[in-house]
Amino acid sequence: MANIKSAKKRILVNETKAARNKAIKSKVKTYVKKVETAVAKKDAETAKAALKDAIVEINKAGSKGVYHKNTCSRKISRLTKAVNGIA
């Protein structure tokens, strides 16, 4: 454990941010999984609806700095391609 006050604060702040990032990443994974499940079942309507929700969550994560913007674009692109493949 650190002795300097500022170092102690950094440890606490980093733990808080890590917990927030973990929660956001988990939420994104859940939405992505919903899209992939719908694609696997070849259910186009459900997949499109799930894709819209997933895109919103991925973009939110990107705007909060959890994911890099290129990572967000890649995830969205792959999901969209998968959904369009079953249409």
C-alpha positions, 0 to 999 in steps of 0.5 A, a space after each residue: 500500500 502506498 504511503 503518499 496521500 496522492 498515491 492512495 487517492 490514485 489507487 481508490 480512483 483507479 479501482 472505481 474506474 475499473 469497476 465502472 469499465 467492467 460493468 460497461 463492458 459486461 453490459 456491451 457483451 450481453 447486448 452483443 450476445 443477444 444479437 449473436 443468439 438471434 443470428 444463430 436462430 436465423 430470426 431476422 426481426 429479433 436480430 435487427 431489434 437487438 442490433 439497434 440496442 447493441 449499437 447504442 450500448 457500444 457507442 455509449 461505451 466508446 463515448 465514455 472512453 471504455 472502448 476506442 472508437 475503432 474498436 466500436 466501429 469494428 464491433 458494430 460492423 461485424 454485428 451488422 454484417 452478421 445480421 445482414 447475412 441472415 436477411 
